Amino acid sequence: MVRRVRVLLLTALLLVTGALMSSTPAAAVIGGSTSTYGPWAVRMLVDGKPECTATAIDPEWIIGASHCFFEHADPIADKRISFRVGNLDMTKGTTVHPVPGGRRGAAEADMMLVKVPPMTIPTARLATSPVKPGQRVRQYGWGATCTGDENACQSPVLKQSDLRVVRPDDPRCDGFSVPGGTDFCMEKVTGVPAGGDSGGPVMSIAPNGTETLLGVFDTSDRERIAGAGEISQQLTWIRSVIGKRQ
């Protein structure tokens, strides 16, 4: 059933310029830890209520999950959307709003680029190489910290989980990644993303502390498996939209 739903979502994605038709927030971190770093992390709100997570990749561009910008198959109006940036505690961040008409959805991934007024925050470096099975990664988000009613337990502070990339043909990844597709699949190490984490950054864990944006989180089973759109496979599209090379 999970695989069939995933295939239907991917079909809708292709029909609507890369937008997954879902109004339910995807995951926040269940069983993870509180983050002490993440200056590029962005909290997305709709009508002032926490909805998803995203990442600043340029002073004027934020990347998130396409499905976060749709409600009952209809685009959410720009005026209803806001982003909190510049602080790990979303109640203390600065609010920015989308530039009207500044959204661009990927044709083959659950990713959305959103233009905003210039931000004075550090931005994430984009990965240029594919992820590898066995690679340890770190996912960030303000999402749910419980199961059940995830809207009732959204974290006010940034949290993180550590995961490990697995092969896309691993049976556990059925419905979370498609072999030869644009997503990659991860297994839980500590914590797992859940509702409200959708669109959040999946970063490399470098020995020197430098982190690189590997993926855009888009789905999980809330227990042990998660999926993310792969940045390296979307570089041409990203660069064509934001108008620069990273």
Stockholm file with secondary structure:
# STOCKHOLM 1.0

chainA/1-246         MVRRVRVLLLTALLLVTGALMSSTPAAAVIGGSTSTYGPWAVRMLVDGKPECTATAIDPEWIIGASHCFFEHADPIADKRISFRVGNLDMTKGTTVHPVPGGRRGAAEADMMLVKVPPMTIPTARLATSPVKPGQRVRQYGWGATCTGDENACQSPVLKQSDLRVVRPDDPRCDGFSVPGGTDFCMEKVTGVPAGGDSGGPVMSIAPNGTETLLGVFDTSDRERIAGAGEISQQLTWIRSVIGKRQ
#=GR chainA/1-246 SS CHHHHHHHHHHHHHHTTTCCCCCSCCBCCBSCEECSCCTTEEEEEETTEEEEEEEEEETTEEEECGGGGEETTEECCGGGEEEEESCSBTTTSEEECCCTTCEEECSSSSCEEEECSCCCSCCCEECCSCCCTTCEEEEEECCBSSSSCGGGGBCSBCEEEEEEEECTTSGGGBTTBCTTSSEEEEEEEECBCCBBCTTCEEEECCTTSCCEEEEEEEEECSSSEEEEEEGGGGHHHHHHHHTSCC
#=GC SS_cons         CHHHHHHHHHHHHHHTTTCCCCCSCCBCCBSCEECSCCTTEEEEEETTEEEEEEEEEETTEEEECGGGGEETTEECCGGGEEEEESCSBTTTSEEECCCTTCEEECSSSSCEEEECSCCCSCCCEECCSCCCTTCEEEEEECCBSSSSCGGGGBCSBCEEEEEEEECTTSGGGBTTBCTTSSEEEEEEEECBCCBBCTTCEEEECCTTSCCEEEEEEEEECSSSEEEEEEGGGGHHHHHHHHTSCC
//
